Amino acid sequence: QVQLVESGGGLVQAGGSLRLSCAASGRTFSSYTVGWFRQAPGKEREFVANIRWSGGSTNYAESLKGRFTISRDNAKNMVYLQIDSLKPEDTAVYYCAAASGLDYNYWGQGTQVTVSS
């Protein structure tokens, strides 16, 4: 029902900023919660943040709150993840996902973020 495509990743020096985008399409998505996750090589997938498509209520991982900001643009069917003060430890593949219930059932292909010193 929902297709997600991430973009905006790249190679950035530490201290810089990126805004990742998640484009959503499909028959029904307005009632979904959209989340951002990341996975570094050899590590488990990590929750970053999520937002309700309607209403805009947000949640953040406590360890990341402050440098990461999730937002949405309903008219454009887009969800964004703003990352400020990038650190090398932020290097990972970042995924967006959509949940209609408790589980995230729809996932994008991911976008690579690489932060150099």
N, C-alpha and C positions, 0 to 999 in steps of 0.2 A: 504493500500500500504506500510505502514511503521509500524514496531513494535519496541518498545523501552523498554529496561530493564535497570533499575538503579542498582548500587551496590556501595559498599564502605563505607556505613554509619556505625555507631557504637557509642559506649560510649567513649568519650574523655574528658580529663581534660582541663579546660580553659587554653589558651595559646598554645595548641597543634595545629596540622594541620591534615587535611584529604584531600584526593583526591577522589572525587566521579566520577564514570564512568557511561556512558550511551552507551549501545551497541545498534546499529541500524541494522535492517534487513528489507528486503522487495524488491519488484521489482524496485521501484524508490525512491531514497532519496538524490541523489547527488545535486539536485537543491533546497533542503529545507533549511530553517533556523531552527536551533535547539536552544532551550532556556532551561534555568534552572529556576525553580520556587520553592518556599518553602511555607509551611503552618504550622503554630504553632497551638496548640489546642485552639479552640475558636476564631481564627483569620482568616481573609481573606487570600486567596492565594496571594503571593507577588512575583513580578518579580525580578529575581536576575541578569541574564545576558543572552545574546544569541550570536550566531555566525553563519555566513553563512557556509554551508557545503563546498561550493566551494568559494575560495577567502580568507576566514578567517576574514572578517570584523566583529568586535565585538561591543557590546553595554552592558553597565552596569547600574544597578540602582545607582544613585548618592550617596545614603547613604551607599552603600556597596562597592563602588569602592575603591580599594586599598588593601583589604584583600581577595578579590575573583578574581580568574583568570580563564577564560574559554578558552579552547583549543580543538583542534581536531586532529585526526589521520585518514585521509581518507582511507589509506590502510587497517586499521583495523576496519573501520566503527565505530569509537568510538569518543565520545565527553566527555571531562573531565571538572570537576569543582574543582579547587584547592582552599581550604579554609585555610587561615593562621590566627594565633592569634585568635583562636576560643574563643567565649564568650558564657556564658550561654544563652544569648538572641538569639543565632544562633540555638538553639534547635528547630527542626521542622522536618517535612517530606519533603524531597527534591525530586522534580519531574523533569524529562526532558520531553520536548515536541517538536514536529516538526510542522512547518508551511510551507505550499506551497504558501500561499497568506498572507492576513492580519490576519487570525485567526490561532491559534494553534489547529489543528485537530486531532493530534495523541499524546497520553500521555502514559508514563510509569506508573508502579504501585507504584513508590515511594520508597525511602530508608530513614530510620530513622537516624537522627543525634541527639545525645544527648550530651550536654556539661555540665559537672559538675564543681563546683567551687573548 
